[in-house]
Amino acid sequence: MGKNDKPEKQSKKQRSFWKDFKAELKKVIWPTRSQVVNNTIIVIIIVLIITAICFVLDLAFEALNTYGIDNLKSMVQSSVSETNEVENQDSNSTEDSNNVADSNSSQENVNNSNETDSTNITNNNVTE
């Protein structure tokens, strides 16, 4: 007996479901054909407008990327090369000033040794 009860309950539930489903569909307010056509046209127009906007923005960003980035790269490279040139000039001038200082100090050493030699010579002449 328990086995026979289950199929009857399921079939009643299914019939009840379909009756409720039909009742709910009767409550729905369906749009008229002209409303559906108008709404469809509006959706298509909005999609076309957004597509056009995306296309224009894509072209603009591509042009900006192509020309703008290339210009930025060239500007950065030129500024880097100028900076390197300035640094090279600074290091060369520093080396030159070091060389001048070295030559001055070596010149002073030569002068000092010449003075010492001349003093020794005069001292030798005096003692003889």
C-alpha positions in Angstrom: 0.0 0.0 0.0 2.9 2.4 0.8 4.2 2.0 -2.7 1.0 3.0 -4.4 0.7 6.2 -2.4 3.9 7.7 -3.7 3.0 7.8 -7.4 -0.4 9.3 -6.7 1.1 12.1 -4.5 3.7 12.8 -7.2 1.1 13.0 -9.9 -1.0 15.3 -7.8 2.0 17.5 -7.1 2.8 17.7 -10.8 -0.8 18.6 -11.8 -0.9 21.1 -9.0 2.4 22.6 -10.3 1.2 22.9 -13.9 -2.1 24.5 -12.7 -0.2 27.0 -10.6 2.1 27.7 -13.5 -0.8 28.4 -15.9 -2.4 30.7 -13.3 0.8 32.7 -12.9 1.2 33.1 -16.6 -2.4 34.4 -16.9 -1.4 37.1 -14.3 1.5 38.3 -16.5 0.9 41.4 -18.6 2.3 40.6 -22.0 3.5 43.5 -24.2 1.8 44.2 -27.5 3.6 43.5 -30.7 4.3 47.2 -31.3 5.8 47.6 -27.9 8.1 44.6 -28.5 9.2 46.1 -31.9 9.8 49.6 -30.4 11.8 48.2 -27.5 13.9 46.0 -29.9 14.6 49.0 -32.1 15.7 51.1 -29.1 18.0 48.3 -27.8 19.6 47.9 -31.3 20.2 51.7 -31.5 21.7 51.9 -28.1 24.0 49.0 -28.9 25.1 50.7 -32.2 25.8 54.0 -30.4 27.9 52.3 -27.7 29.8 50.3 -30.4 30.6 53.6 -32.3 31.8 55.2 -29.0 34.0 52.2 -28.3 35.4 52.2 -31.8 36.2 55.9 -31.7 37.9 55.6 -28.3 39.9 52.6 -29.5 41.2 54.6 -32.5 42.0 57.6 -30.3 43.9 55.5 -27.8 45.7 53.6 -30.5 46.8 56.9 -32.1 47.8 58.2 -28.7 49.8 55.0 -28.0 51.5 55.0 -31.4 52.4 58.7 -31.6 52.5 59.7 -27.9 54.5 56.8 -26.7 57.0 57.1 -29.5 57.4 60.8 -28.8 57.9 60.0 -25.1 60.5 57.4 -25.8 62.4 59.8 -28.0 62.2 62.5 -25.4 63.4 60.2 -22.7 66.2 58.9 -24.8 67.4 62.4 -25.7 67.3 63.5 -22.1 69.2 60.4 -21.0 71.8 61.0 -23.7 72.1 64.7 -22.6 72.5 63.6 -19.0 75.2 61.1 -20.0 77.0 63.8 -22.0 76.8 66.2 -19.0 78.1 63.6 -16.7 80.9 62.7 -19.1 81.9 66.4 -19.3 81.8 66.7 -15.5 84.0 63.7 -15.1 86.4 64.9 -17.8 86.6 68.4 -16.2 87.2 66.7 -12.8 89.9 64.6 -14.3 91.4 67.7 -16.0 91.4 69.6 -12.7 93.0 66.6 -11.0 95.6 66.5 -13.7 96.2 70.2 -13.4 96.5 69.8 -9.6 98.9 66.9 -10.1 101.0 68.8 -12.6 101.1 71.8 -10.3 102.2 69.7 -7.3 104.9 68.0 -9.5 106.0 71.4 -10.8 106.3 72.6 -7.2 108.3 69.5 -6.3 110.6 70.3 -9.2 110.9 73.9 -8.1 111.6 72.8 -4.5 114.3 70.4 -5.6 115.9 73.1 -7.9 115.9 75.5 -4.9 117.5 72.8 -2.7 120.1 72.1 -5.4 120.9 75.7 -5.8 121.2 76.1 -2.1 123.5 73.2 -1.9 125.6 74.6 -4.7 125.9 77.9 -3.0 126.7 76.2 0.3 129.4 74.2 -1.4 130.8 77.3 -3.0 130.9 79.1 0.3 132.6 76.2 2.1 135.3 75.8 -0.4 
